[in-house]
Amino acid sequence: MSSLDEQEKKLKVEVLSLGSGGMTLDNISSLQVLLADGSWLGIRPGHAPLVTATGDGELRYRQDDREQTVQVKGGILTLANDLVSILTTH
């Protein structure tokens, strides 16, 4: 795979909440999420699949060469094929 192909890859992020709907973020080049144990997890396109527990706090992401943040409640994060889904109960 050429470096051009890798540069074009982006993440899609879905935050799904049982109580208040959710949101979808497209064209994300990097993501940082606070885990339940207080550590940070960094995710870029091509990351290995995983399932983990997240904590209440900021979701930091880079979209269109701008760093942005949004507050999210703790929940369960799954990652596969550049799709990040966070299911919260709040």
Sequence and secondary structure as in RCSB ss.txt:
>XXXX:A:sequence
MSSLDEQEKKLKVEVLSLGSGGMTLDNISSLQVLLADGSWLGIRPGHAPLVTATGDGELRYRQDDREQTVQVKGG
ILTLANDLVSILTTH
>XXXX:A:secstr
  HHHHHH  EEEEEEETTTEEEEEEEEEEEEEEETTS EEEE TT   EEEEEEEEEEEEEETTEEEEEEE  E
EEEEETTEEEEEE  
